[in-house]
Amino acid sequence: MSKILIRGAQVLGGEVLDVLIDGETIVEVGTGLSADGATVIEAAGQILLPGLVDLHTHLREPGREDSETVLTGTRAAASGGYTAVFAMANTHPVADTAGVVEQVYRLGKESGYCDVQPIGAVTVGLEGKKLAELGAMHDSAAGVTVFSDDGKCVDDAVIMRRALEYVKAFDGVVAQHAQEPRLTEGAQMNEGIVSAELGLGGWPAVAEESIIARDVLLAEHVGSRVHICHLSTAGSVEIVRWAKSRGIDVTAEVTPHHLLLTDELVRSYNPVYKVNPPLRTEKDVLALREALADGTIDIVATDHAPHPHEDKDCEWAAAAMGMVGLETALSVVQQTMVETGLLDWAGVADRMSFAPARIGRAKGHGRPVSAGEPANLTLVDPAYRGVVDPADFASRSRNTPYEGRELPGRVTHTFLRGRATVVDGKLA
């Protein structure tokens, strides 16, 4: 590998510094740096961040390669500034054994665009009846630390308690998809004024909040770690805030789309806005932004959920739930959090790199931009403005809610252990 000199970048949005990379490592950070034979990247006006880490990605392989593959998904991740993603377990077959998580892990190694850390299922087949091979998945080559039945809720309190007890033995974490199934039967969108006017089945906030309340109490009882996936309501924020005030070991994530979009968009009946949990109200959006700013919500996670066009290009009731998000996440966070003054770039680095790496125990990621650290880095041009065109995506799927919308910022370079995966905004 050659030497790379990043010259004049604002490190975490602050001091203007040069960063010298040699091989896989940052070897020097300072001003006026030079290096014989180094590839020089002039980064004036750009923000240098640690490589982003996504704790919630759907790569679909094995089983739904028509939606996404590990290769296309990691290419999308690199394009969005990510150097590590955690791949959810709802594949076909389900990632509920050491064999399946090792397959996903090795596919990630082969892709080379970012590190892929498989998430193991909590229960066999995501059926919520019997614990999966949690210990075997942790002890496998994949070294699984995060377990989730995402897409389905672990709604049985006894099963959830056992899972929390089991993962405590090896410092694992259960990531809960908080959705009481009996309260969301037939639900199509957020329950509220818009659902009543449109005549669509409502998805009440309490379906999420009741599970979060139960699970933080279970985590406190067991003394284990619980993580709340895609938190979406103002009430959920208050429960997590209360739990943290009690010292309960709970963390939570919010998606970019829940920071920006509201249920008013469903009036278009465009299935691109159909997602789980559903888009909520403006009040919820503002509460989520404030909670991300004050640390009640720990991280931004994309919940990148690719679907082929036939699963979205249909009537609302028949459409699949989910949105792609890896390639637009940082831009949405810039618009909703940085440009509103709620977070600075150091805060973005925390919510999108340091904290997710810490929660998922992702070694070598979410590290400081300093000498001796792995060269997992992302350069962002915050002054850029561009209209989202899904035809430009590296993802195999195009189900973005931002098509035709102008968003700020662009990832110009991504480095995975010193190797450029994105150069001048294009995949290397």
The 8 nearest C-alpha neighbors of each residue, nearest first, counted from 0:
[[1, 22, 2, 21, 418, 417, 23, 3],
 [2, 0, 22, 3, 37, 21, 38, 36],
 [1, 3, 37, 21, 20, 38, 22, 4],
 [4, 2, 38, 37, 20, 19, 39, 5],
 [3, 5, 19, 39, 18, 6, 38, 37],
 [6, 4, 40, 18, 17, 39, 41, 19],
 [5, 7, 17, 41, 42, 8, 40, 4],
 [6, 8, 43, 16, 17, 42, 15, 41],
 [9, 7, 42, 15, 45, 43, 16, 46],
 [8, 10, 15, 12, 46, 13, 14, 47],
 [9, 11, 47, 12, 13, 14, 8, 46],
 [12, 10, 345, 48, 344, 13, 47, 9],
 [13, 11, 9, 344, 10, 46, 345, 14],
 [14, 12, 9, 10, 11, 15, 345, 344],
 [13, 15, 9, 10, 16, 12, 11, 8],
 [16, 14, 9, 8, 7, 10, 13, 17],
 [17, 15, 7, 30, 29, 8, 14, 9],
 [16, 18, 6, 7, 29, 30, 5, 28],
 [19, 17, 28, 5, 4, 27, 16, 20],
 [18, 20, 4, 27, 26, 3, 25, 5],
 [21, 19, 25, 3, 2, 26, 24, 4],
 [22, 20, 2, 24, 23, 26, 25, 3],
 [21, 23, 0, 24, 417, 20, 1, 2],
 [24, 22, 416, 417, 374, 373, 21, 20],
 [25, 23, 373, 374, 22, 21, 20, 372],
 [24, 26, 20, 370, 374, 372, 371, 19],
 [27, 25, 370, 20, 371, 19, 24, 21],
 [28, 26, 370, 19, 25, 18, 29, 369],
 [27, 29, 18, 17, 369, 370, 19, 16],
 [30, 28, 17, 16, 32, 27, 18, 31],
 [29, 31, 16, 17, 32, 28, 15, 7],
 [30, 32, 33, 29, 17, 16, 6, 7],
 [33, 31, 30, 17, 29, 34, 19, 18],
 [34, 32, 31, 35, 4, 37, 19, 17],
 [35, 33, 37, 36, 32, 4, 2, 19],
 [34, 36, 37, 33, 2, 38, 4, 3],
 [35, 37, 34, 38, 2, 1, 3, 39],
 [38, 36, 2, 3, 34, 35, 39, 4],
 [37, 39, 3, 4, 2, 36, 40, 1],
 [38, 40, 4, 37, 3, 5, 41, 6],
 [41, 39, 5, 42, 6, 4, 38, 3],
 [40, 42, 6, 43, 5, 39, 7, 8],
 [41, 43, 8, 7, 45, 6, 40, 44],
 [44, 42, 7, 8, 45, 41, 6, 9],
 [45, 43, 42, 8, 46, 380, 9, 7],
 [44, 46, 380, 42, 8, 379, 43, 9],
 [47, 45, 9, 379, 12, 378, 8, 10],
 [48, 46, 378, 10, 11, 377, 9, 8],
 [49, 47, 377, 11, 376, 348, 50, 378],
 [48, 50, 376, 377, 375, 365, 51, 368],
 [51, 49, 376, 375, 82, 377, 81, 48],
 [50, 52, 81, 352, 351, 82, 80, 49],
 [51, 53, 83, 352, 81, 84, 351, 355],
 [54, 52, 84, 300, 55, 85, 83, 301],
 [53, 55, 85, 300, 355, 84, 52, 56],
 [54, 56, 302, 53, 300, 85, 301, 87],
 [57, 55, 303, 86, 302, 85, 87, 58],
 [56, 58, 87, 304, 86, 59, 303, 302],
 [57, 59, 69, 60, 72, 67, 68, 86],
 [60, 58, 63, 90, 67, 57, 61, 68],
 [61, 59, 68, 62, 64, 58, 63, 69],
 [60, 62, 91, 90, 59, 63, 92, 64],
 [63, 61, 91, 60, 64, 90, 59, 92],
 [64, 62, 59, 65, 66, 60, 61, 67],
 [63, 65, 67, 68, 66, 60, 62, 59],
 [64, 66, 63, 67, 307, 395, 68, 306],
 [67, 65, 306, 307, 64, 305, 63, 396],
 [68, 66, 64, 395, 59, 58, 65, 72],
 [69, 67, 60, 64, 71, 70, 58, 72],
 [68, 70, 72, 58, 71, 73, 60, 107],
 [69, 71, 110, 68, 73, 72, 74, 107],
 [72, 70, 74, 68, 394, 73, 69, 395],
 [71, 73, 75, 69, 74, 70, 394, 58],
 [74, 72, 76, 75, 70, 112, 71, 113],
 [73, 75, 71, 77, 76, 72, 112, 393],
 [76, 74, 393, 72, 78, 394, 73, 77],
 [75, 77, 73, 81, 79, 74, 325, 78],
 [78, 76, 81, 80, 74, 79, 75, 112],
 [79, 77, 75, 76, 80, 326, 74, 421],
 [78, 80, 326, 76, 77, 325, 81, 410],
 [81, 79, 77, 377, 78, 413, 51, 410],
 [82, 80, 51, 77, 76, 50, 52, 83],
 [81, 83, 113, 50, 51, 415, 114, 52],
 [84, 82, 114, 52, 113, 81, 115, 53],
 [83, 85, 53, 115, 52, 54, 116, 86],
 [84, 86, 116, 54, 117, 55, 56, 115],
 [87, 85, 117, 56, 57, 118, 58, 116],
 [88, 86, 118, 57, 56, 89, 55, 85],
 [87, 89, 94, 120, 119, 90, 118, 93],
 [90, 88, 93, 87, 94, 91, 149, 148],
 [89, 91, 93, 92, 59, 88, 61, 62],
 [92, 90, 62, 93, 61, 89, 63, 60],
 [91, 93, 90, 94, 62, 61, 99, 89],
 [92, 94, 90, 91, 89, 95, 124, 88],
 [95, 93, 88, 99, 100, 119, 96, 120],
 [94, 96, 120, 93, 131, 119, 123, 132],
 [97, 95, 98, 99, 132, 94, 136, 100],
 [96, 98, 136, 100, 99, 135, 139, 101],
 [99, 97, 101, 96, 100, 102, 94, 136],
 [98, 100, 102, 94, 101, 96, 97, 103],
 [101, 99, 103, 102, 97, 94, 98, 117],
 [100, 102, 104, 141, 98, 99, 103, 97],
 [103, 101, 99, 105, 100, 104, 106, 98],
 [104, 102, 106, 100, 101, 105, 107, 117],
 [103, 105, 101, 107, 102, 106, 141, 115],
 [106, 104, 108, 107, 102, 103, 101, 109],
 [107, 105, 109, 103, 108, 104, 102, 110],
 [106, 108, 115, 110, 104, 105, 109, 114],
 [107, 109, 105, 106, 110, 111, 104, 114],
 [108, 110, 106, 107, 111, 105, 70, 112],
 [111, 109, 107, 70, 108, 112, 106, 69],
 [110, 112, 109, 108, 113, 107, 114, 73],
 [113, 111, 73, 110, 74, 420, 77, 114],
 [114, 112, 82, 83, 111, 73, 115, 77],
 [113, 115, 83, 82, 107, 84, 116, 108],
 [116, 114, 107, 84, 83, 85, 104, 117],
 [115, 117, 85, 86, 84, 104, 114, 118],
 [118, 116, 86, 85, 100, 104, 115, 119],
 [119, 117, 87, 145, 146, 86, 88, 85],
 [118, 120, 146, 88, 94, 95, 147, 117],
 [119, 121, 95, 147, 148, 88, 146, 122],
 [122, 120, 147, 146, 131, 148, 130, 119],
 [123, 121, 130, 131, 125, 127, 129, 120],
 [122, 124, 131, 125, 129, 95, 130, 126],
 [123, 125, 126, 93, 122, 95, 120, 127],
 [126, 124, 122, 123, 148, 127, 120, 151],
 [127, 125, 124, 128, 123, 122, 129, 151],
 [126, 128, 122, 125, 153, 129, 155, 123],
 [129, 127, 126, 122, 130, 123, 158, 155],
 [130, 128, 122, 123, 127, 131, 158, 126],
 [131, 129, 122, 121, 123, 132, 128, 162],
 [130, 132, 122, 123, 95, 133, 121, 129],
 [133, 131, 135, 134, 96, 136, 95, 130],
 [132, 134, 136, 131, 135, 137, 121, 119],
 [133, 135, 137, 136, 132, 138, 166, 165],
 [134, 136, 138, 132, 137, 133, 97, 139],
 [137, 135, 97, 139, 133, 134, 138, 143],
 [136, 138, 143, 142, 134, 135, 139, 144],
 [137, 139, 135, 136, 142, 134, 140, 143],
 [138, 140, 136, 141, 142, 137, 97, 135],
 [139, 141, 142, 101, 138, 104, 137, 136],
 [140, 142, 139, 101, 143, 104, 100, 117],
 [143, 141, 137, 139, 140, 138, 144, 136],
 [142, 144, 137, 141, 136, 145, 118, 117],
 [143, 145, 171, 137, 359, 142, 172, 146],
 [146, 144, 172, 118, 171, 143, 173, 359],
 [147, 145, 119, 173, 118, 120, 121, 174],
 [148, 146, 174, 120, 149, 121, 173, 175],
 [147, 149, 120, 125, 151, 121, 150, 152],
 [150, 148, 151, 176, 147, 152, 175, 89],
 [149, 151, 148, 176, 152, 89, 275, 125],
 [152, 150, 149, 148, 176, 153, 125, 178],
 [151, 153, 176, 154, 178, 177, 148, 175],
 [154, 152, 127, 155, 159, 151, 148, 175],
 [153, 155, 152, 156, 179, 127, 159, 180],
 [156, 154, 158, 157, 153, 159, 127, 128],
 [155, 157, 159, 158, 160, 154, 153, 213],
 [158, 156, 160, 159, 155, 161, 162, 154],
 [159, 157, 161, 155, 160, 156, 162, 130],
 [160, 158, 156, 162, 157, 161, 153, 163],
 [159, 161, 157, 163, 158, 162, 156, 164],
 [162, 160, 164, 158, 163, 159, 165, 157],
 [163, 161, 165, 159, 164, 160, 158, 166],
 [162, 164, 160, 161, 165, 166, 223, 159],
 [163, 165, 161, 167, 162, 166, 221, 160],
 [164, 166, 162, 167, 163, 168, 161, 133],
 [167, 165, 171, 168, 163, 169, 164, 170],
 [166, 168, 170, 164, 165, 223, 169, 171],
 [167, 169, 166, 165, 170, 164, 171, 134],
 [168, 170, 167, 171, 166, 144, 137, 165],
 [171, 169, 167, 168, 166, 172, 144, 224],
 [172, 170, 144, 166, 169, 145, 167, 173],
 [171, 173, 145, 224, 225, 166, 174, 146],
 [172, 174, 146, 225, 147, 145, 226, 175],
 [175, 173, 226, 147, 227, 146, 225, 228],
 [174, 176, 227, 177, 228, 147, 173, 226],
 [175, 177, 152, 149, 228, 178, 151, 150],
 [178, 176, 207, 210, 175, 152, 211, 179],
 [179, 177, 207, 206, 152, 180, 176, 210],
 [178, 180, 206, 182, 181, 210, 154, 207],
 [181, 179, 183, 182, 178, 184, 152, 154],
 [180, 182, 183, 184, 179, 206, 178, 185],
 [181, 183, 180, 179, 206, 184, 203, 202],
 [184, 182, 186, 180, 202, 181, 185, 179],
 [185, 183, 186, 181, 182, 180, 202, 200],
 [186, 184, 200, 183, 187, 201, 202, 199],
 [185, 187, 200, 201, 183, 202, 184, 188],
 [186, 188, 200, 199, 201, 185, 202, 316],
 [189, 187, 277, 201, 202, 186, 190, 200],
 [190, 188, 202, 201, 277, 279, 191, 203],
 [201, 191, 189, 202, 203, 194, 188, 192],
 [192, 190, 194, 193, 189, 195, 201, 203],
 [191, 193, 195, 194, 196, 190, 197, 189],
 [192, 194, 196, 195, 191, 197, 263, 262],
 [195, 193, 199, 197, 191, 196, 192, 190],
 [196, 194, 198, 192, 193, 197, 191, 199],
 [195, 197, 193, 194, 198, 192, 199, 191],
 [198, 196, 194, 199, 195, 193, 266, 192],
 [197, 199, 195, 196, 194, 200, 193, 201],
 [200, 198, 194, 197, 187, 201, 195, 188],
 [199, 201, 186, 187, 185, 188, 198, 194],
 [190, 202, 200, 186, 189, 188, 194, 203],
 [201, 203, 189, 190, 186, 183, 188, 204],
 [204, 202, 190, 205, 206, 201, 189, 183],
 [203, 205, 206, 207, 208, 232, 202, 190],
 [206, 204, 208, 207, 203, 209, 234, 182],
 [205, 207, 179, 178, 204, 203, 182, 208],
 [208, 206, 178, 177, 205, 204, 210, 209],
 [207, 209, 205, 211, 235, 210, 206, 212],
 [208, 210, 212, 211, 205, 207, 206, 213],
 [211, 209, 213, 177, 212, 208, 207, 214],
 [210, 212, 208, 214, 213, 209, 215, 177],
 [211, 213, 209, 210, 215, 214, 208, 238],
 [214, 212, 210, 216, 211, 215, 217, 209],
 [213, 215, 217, 211, 216, 212, 218, 210],
 [214, 216, 218, 217, 212, 213, 211, 219],
 [215, 217, 219, 214, 213, 218, 220, 212],
 [218, 216, 214, 220, 219, 215, 221, 160],
 [219, 217, 215, 223, 221, 216, 220, 222],
 [218, 220, 216, 222, 217, 247, 221, 215],
 [221, 219, 217, 218, 222, 216, 223, 215],
 [220, 222, 218, 223, 219, 217, 164, 163],
 [223, 221, 219, 218, 220, 224, 248, 167],
 [222, 224, 218, 221, 167, 163, 225, 248],
 [225, 223, 172, 248, 249, 218, 226, 173],
 [224, 226, 249, 173, 172, 174, 218, 250],
 [225, 227, 174, 250, 251, 249, 173, 175],
 [228, 226, 251, 175, 174, 250, 252, 230],
 [227, 229, 176, 252, 175, 230, 174, 251],
 [230, 228, 253, 252, 254, 231, 227, 276],
 [231, 229, 253, 228, 252, 232, 227, 235],
 [230, 232, 229, 257, 253, 276, 279, 283],
 [233, 231, 283, 235, 234, 204, 230, 236],
 [232, 234, 283, 236, 286, 235, 237, 287],
 [235, 233, 237, 236, 232, 238, 208, 204],
 [234, 236, 208, 238, 232, 237, 233, 239],
 [237, 235, 233, 239, 234, 238, 240, 232],
 [236, 238, 240, 234, 235, 239, 241, 233],
 [237, 239, 241, 235, 240, 236, 242, 212],
 [240, 238, 242, 236, 241, 237, 243, 235],
 [239, 241, 237, 243, 238, 242, 295, 236],
 [242, 240, 244, 238, 239, 243, 237, 245],
 [243, 241, 239, 245, 244, 247, 240, 238],
 [242, 244, 246, 240, 245, 247, 241, 239],
 [243, 245, 241, 242, 246, 240, 247, 239],
 [246, 244, 242, 243, 247, 241, 240, 219],
 [245, 247, 243, 244, 248, 242, 219, 249],
 [246, 248, 243, 219, 242, 245, 249, 215],
 [249, 247, 224, 246, 225, 223, 250, 243],
 [250, 248, 225, 226, 247, 224, 215, 243],
 [249, 251, 226, 297, 227, 225, 248, 296],
 [252, 250, 227, 296, 226, 297, 228, 298],
 [251, 253, 298, 229, 299, 228, 296, 297],
 [252, 254, 229, 299, 230, 300, 298, 255],
 [255, 253, 301, 300, 257, 256, 299, 229],
 [256, 254, 258, 257, 328, 331, 301, 332],
 [257, 255, 259, 258, 254, 260, 331, 278],
 [256, 258, 254, 255, 259, 260, 278, 284],
 [259, 257, 255, 256, 284, 288, 260, 287],
 [258, 260, 256, 257, 335, 255, 284, 261],
 [259, 261, 256, 257, 258, 278, 262, 264],
 [262, 260, 278, 279, 280, 263, 281, 264],
 [261, 263, 278, 279, 264, 265, 280, 189],
 [262, 264, 261, 265, 266, 193, 280, 260],
 [265, 263, 262, 266, 267, 261, 272, 260],
 [264, 266, 267, 268, 263, 262, 272, 269],
 [267, 265, 264, 268, 263, 197, 193, 262],
 [266, 268, 265, 269, 264, 263, 270, 272],
 [269, 267, 265, 266, 270, 315, 264, 314],
 [268, 270, 267, 271, 272, 265, 315, 273],
 [271, 269, 273, 272, 315, 311, 268, 318],
 [270, 272, 269, 273, 400, 398, 311, 399],
 [273, 271, 270, 269, 400, 274, 265, 264],
 [274, 272, 270, 320, 271, 321, 277, 275],
 [273, 275, 320, 321, 277, 276, 272, 322],
 [276, 274, 277, 320, 321, 273, 150, 278],
 [275, 277, 274, 278, 231, 229, 178, 230],
 [278, 276, 275, 274, 188, 189, 279, 273],
 [277, 279, 262, 261, 257, 189, 260, 276],
 [278, 280, 262, 261, 189, 277, 283, 231],
 [281, 279, 283, 261, 282, 262, 284, 278],
 [280, 282, 284, 283, 261, 285, 279, 260],
 [283, 281, 280, 285, 284, 286, 233, 279],
 [282, 284, 233, 286, 232, 280, 281, 285],
 [285, 283, 281, 287, 258, 286, 282, 257],
 [284, 286, 288, 282, 287, 283, 281, 289],
 [287, 285, 283, 289, 233, 284, 288, 290],
 [288, 286, 290, 284, 285, 289, 291, 283],
 [289, 287, 285, 291, 290, 286, 258, 292],
 [288, 290, 292, 286, 287, 291, 293, 285],
 [291, 289, 295, 287, 293, 292, 296, 288],
 [292, 290, 296, 288, 294, 289, 293, 295],
 [291, 293, 289, 290, 294, 341, 342, 288],
 [292, 294, 290, 291, 295, 289, 296, 341],
 [295, 293, 296, 291, 297, 292, 290, 298],
 [294, 296, 290, 240, 293, 297, 291, 239],
 [297, 295, 291, 251, 294, 290, 252, 298],
 [298, 296, 294, 251, 252, 250, 295, 350],
 [299, 297, 350, 252, 351, 296, 355, 300],
 [298, 300, 253, 252, 254, 351, 350, 301],
 [301, 299, 254, 53, 55, 54, 252, 302],
 [300, 302, 303, 254, 324, 55, 325, 255],
 [301, 303, 55, 56, 304, 300, 254, 57],
 [304, 302, 323, 324, 56, 301, 57, 325],
 [305, 303, 321, 322, 323, 57, 302, 306],
 [306, 304, 323, 396, 66, 322, 303, 67],
 [305, 307, 66, 396, 310, 308, 398, 304],
 [308, 306, 66, 309, 310, 396, 65, 305],
 [307, 309, 311, 310, 312, 306, 397, 396],
 [308, 310, 312, 311, 307, 313, 306, 318],
 [311, 309, 308, 318, 319, 307, 312, 306],
 [310, 312, 318, 308, 309, 313, 270, 319],
 [313, 311, 309, 308, 310, 314, 270, 318],
 [312, 314, 311, 318, 315, 317, 309, 310],
 [315, 313, 317, 316, 318, 312, 270, 268],
 [314, 316, 270, 318, 317, 268, 313, 269],
 [317, 315, 318, 314, 187, 313, 270, 319],
 [318, 316, 315, 314, 313, 319, 310, 311],
 [319, 317, 311, 315, 310, 316, 313, 270],
 [318, 320, 310, 311, 321, 317, 273, 306],
 [321, 319, 274, 273, 275, 318, 322, 270],
 [320, 322, 274, 304, 273, 275, 319, 305],
 [321, 323, 304, 398, 399, 303, 305, 324],
 [324, 322, 303, 304, 305, 399, 398, 325],
 [323, 325, 303, 301, 327, 326, 328, 322],
 [326, 324, 76, 79, 328, 327, 303, 301],
 [325, 327, 79, 324, 75, 78, 328, 76],
 [326, 328, 330, 324, 325, 329, 331, 79],
 [329, 327, 331, 330, 325, 324, 255, 326],
 [328, 330, 332, 331, 327, 333, 79, 408],
 [331, 329, 333, 408, 407, 327, 332, 328],
 [330, 332, 334, 328, 333, 329, 255, 335],
 [333, 331, 329, 335, 336, 334, 330, 328],
 [334, 332, 337, 330, 331, 336, 335, 338],
 [333, 335, 331, 338, 332, 336, 337, 330],
 [336, 334, 332, 333, 339, 331, 337, 338],
 [335, 337, 341, 342, 339, 332, 333, 338],
 [338, 336, 333, 342, 340, 339, 343, 341],
 [337, 339, 334, 340, 336, 333, 335, 341],
 [340, 338, 336, 337, 341, 335, 334, 342],
 [341, 339, 337, 338, 342, 336, 343, 335],
 [340, 342, 336, 339, 292, 337, 343, 289],
 [343, 341, 337, 336, 346, 340, 292, 344],
 [342, 344, 346, 345, 337, 347, 340, 341],
 [345, 343, 347, 12, 346, 11, 348, 342],
 [346, 344, 11, 348, 347, 343, 349, 12],
 [345, 347, 349, 343, 344, 348, 342, 350],
 [346, 348, 344, 350, 349, 345, 351, 343],
 [349, 347, 345, 352, 346, 351, 350, 48],
 [348, 350, 353, 346, 347, 354, 352, 351],
 [351, 349, 298, 347, 354, 348, 299, 352],
 [350, 352, 348, 51, 349, 299, 347, 52],
 [353, 351, 51, 365, 52, 348, 349, 355],
 [352, 354, 365, 349, 356, 355, 357, 348],
 [353, 355, 357, 356, 349, 350, 352, 358],
 [356, 354, 358, 357, 352, 353, 54, 52],
 [357, 355, 361, 359, 365, 354, 353, 358],
 [356, 358, 360, 354, 355, 359, 353, 361],
 [357, 359, 355, 356, 360, 354, 250, 361],
 [358, 360, 356, 361, 357, 355, 145, 144],
 [361, 359, 357, 358, 356, 362, 144, 355],
 [362, 360, 356, 359, 364, 363, 357, 365],
 [363, 361, 364, 360, 356, 365, 357, 359],
 [362, 364, 373, 361, 366, 365, 372, 375],
 [365, 363, 366, 362, 361, 356, 375, 50],
 [364, 366, 353, 352, 356, 49, 367, 50],
 [365, 367, 364, 353, 363, 49, 368, 372],
 [368, 366, 369, 49, 365, 372, 353, 370],
 [367, 369, 49, 366, 372, 370, 10, 48],
 [370, 368, 367, 372, 28, 371, 25, 27],
 [369, 371, 26, 27, 25, 372, 28, 368],
 [370, 372, 25, 26, 24, 369, 373, 27],
 [371, 373, 25, 370, 24, 369, 374, 366],
 [374, 372, 24, 375, 416, 23, 25, 363],
 [375, 373, 416, 24, 417, 25, 23, 376],
 [376, 374, 415, 50, 416, 414, 373, 49],
 [375, 377, 50, 49, 414, 413, 374, 48],
 [376, 378, 413, 50, 48, 80, 412, 47],
 [379, 377, 47, 412, 46, 411, 410, 48],
 [380, 378, 410, 46, 45, 409, 411, 381],
 [379, 381, 45, 409, 408, 382, 383, 410],
 [382, 380, 408, 383, 379, 407, 409, 45],
 [383, 381, 380, 408, 384, 407, 44, 409],
 [382, 384, 408, 381, 407, 380, 409, 385],
 [385, 383, 407, 406, 408, 382, 405, 386],
 [384, 386, 405, 406, 387, 407, 383, 408],
 [385, 387, 405, 404, 403, 406, 388, 384],
 [386, 388, 402, 403, 404, 401, 405, 389],
 [387, 389, 390, 402, 391, 386, 403, 392],
 [390, 388, 391, 392, 397, 387, 402, 399],
 [391, 389, 388, 392, 397, 393, 387, 396],
 [390, 392, 389, 388, 393, 387, 394, 397],
 [393, 391, 389, 394, 390, 75, 326, 397],
 [392, 394, 75, 74, 71, 395, 391, 78],
 [395, 393, 75, 392, 71, 396, 72, 67],
 [394, 396, 67, 71, 66, 393, 397, 72],
 [397, 395, 305, 394, 307, 306, 66, 398],
 [396, 398, 389, 399, 395, 323, 394, 308],
 [399, 397, 322, 323, 271, 396, 306, 305],
 [398, 400, 401, 323, 322, 397, 402, 271],
 [401, 399, 271, 402, 272, 398, 322, 256],
 [400, 402, 404, 399, 387, 403, 405, 327],
 [403, 401, 387, 404, 388, 400, 399, 389],
 [402, 404, 387, 386, 401, 388, 405, 389],
 [405, 403, 401, 386, 402, 387, 406, 385],
 [404, 406, 386, 385, 387, 403, 384, 407],
 [405, 407, 385, 384, 330, 386, 404, 331],
 [408, 406, 384, 330, 383, 334, 385, 381],
 [409, 407, 381, 383, 330, 380, 382, 384],
 [410, 408, 380, 379, 411, 383, 381, 407],
 [409, 411, 379, 412, 378, 424, 80, 79],
 [410, 412, 424, 423, 378, 379, 409, 422],
 [413, 411, 421, 422, 378, 377, 410, 423],
 [412, 414, 377, 421, 420, 80, 419, 376],
 [413, 415, 419, 376, 418, 375, 417, 420],
 [416, 414, 375, 418, 417, 82, 419, 374],
 [417, 415, 23, 374, 375, 418, 373, 414],
 [418, 416, 23, 374, 414, 415, 22, 24],
 [417, 419, 414, 415, 416, 420, 23, 0],
 [418, 420, 414, 421, 413, 415, 417, 422],
 [419, 421, 427, 413, 414, 426, 112, 418],
 [422, 420, 426, 412, 413, 427, 425, 419],
 [423, 421, 412, 425, 424, 427, 411, 426],
 [424, 422, 411, 425, 412, 421, 410, 426],
 [423, 425, 411, 422, 410, 421, 412, 426],
 [426, 424, 421, 422, 423, 427, 78, 411],
 [425, 427, 421, 420, 422, 78, 424, 74],
 [426, 420, 421, 422, 425, 419, 423, 424]]
